[in-house]
């Protein structure tokens, strides 16, 4: 009778097994800290609270990477080094894809299940996410009023203020365009960076010339499209967030005191790079 193959893999001779004095996978990744950072508060423990915690912790990890990448992109633009920026913004888009699809996991939480442990959140809310606010500021949605949310934590407030007072990626992109000979109005080159960018029709002809001569302005053209990708992917994530909240809690008030879904909908009206969208109406005209 023919012997069937074992349904397992044998350890290869070269695989390390004596790891007593070696750097290990869990040590390198700090898994002892990472995997013990989930502390459900429901009593008795509710099965689905772990899902809720992990969902938001994973989001915070992705946001940490986005901040890392955005700061690099801003630095490269300031140094007139555009090629790494394209790679960074492509990575941003793929991170956002992961974050968008991740909502599907939370959507397995039904309204009745969430209601059974929602009370333990007390006033805790995603609105209080420092990293989310940093991403918004790095992309250009500046709002000094948001600093109030972090008054209880001076270190976090100082970190957010530093980003508030620095050029966003769009600010730095406009300065980059100016140094490449484009007639960017001077008010966009040196201003109070803590204020949000104000839509300026004078920028539209600059982008129109870039889009109508891509062969002659390929660097600018490529970066314009990467920024549009960035805005679209972030807005899709915002939209999915709003629809997930609507699906789970309907139109209840948010745990942090906001109007909930109505407040999240307002974010969809906020643009990051308005002239890059406005120029689409002018191309070919």
Buried (B, 14 or more C-beta within 10 A) or exposed (E): EEEEEEEEEEEEEEEEEEEEEEEEEEEEEEEEEEEEEEEBBBEEEBEBBBBBBBBEEBBEEBBEBBBEBBBBBBBBBBEEEBEBBBBBBBBBBEBBEEBBEBBEEBEEBEEEBBEBBBEBBEEEBBBBBBBBBBBBBBBBBBBBEBBEBBEEEEEBBEBBBEBBEBBBBBBBBBBBBBEEEBEBEEEBBEEEBBEBBEEBEEBBBBBBBBBBEEEEBEBBBBBBBBBBBBBEBBBBBBBBBBBBBBBBBEEBEBBBEBEBBEBBBEBEEBBBBBBBBBBEEBEEE
